[in-house]
Amino acid sequence: MVFTETINRWNGQGSSNEIPRMTTKRDNLNHRTSDLFLEKGDFFRLKNLVVGYTLPEMLTSRVGVTKARFYVTGQNVFILTGYTGMDPELGYTDGNLQLNADFAQYPQARSWTIGTTITF
């Protein structure tokens, strides 16, 4: 996997000196974790949302219903961040020995549920 930041890497005299050269050899130790790509990972996330409405009893009793409720629930509704990775909420994953290091783990799934509850 190659990140877009590496397009402007060092590739000889007069080129960028911000991103080191790319190589498959491990003699320059460019494979080690460093603060080169360190960025702020602060974020604001709405994780769970439930919006519901129960119809008034004077409406439901006319059709023989005791209670009628309509609802929408959402998980991971939105996130506000300047983080360039997939998900700033990092954690330990199996085999990841560096806590809070982004190894391109999958972002958290977003899901919606729409439903109704009717009691007769």
Sequence and secondary structure as in RCSB ss.txt:
>XXXX:A:sequence
MVFTETINRWNGQGSSNEIPRMTTKRDNLNHRTSDLFLEKGDFFRLKNLVVGYTLPEMLTSRVGVTKARFYVTGQ
NVFILTGYTGMDPELGYTDGNLQLNADFAQYPQARSWTIGTTITF
>XXXX:A:secstr
   GGGGG   STTS SSS    S  TT TTS  STT     EEEEEEEEEEEE  HHHHGGGT SEEEEEEEEE
EEEEEE   SS S     TT  STT          EEEEEEEEE 
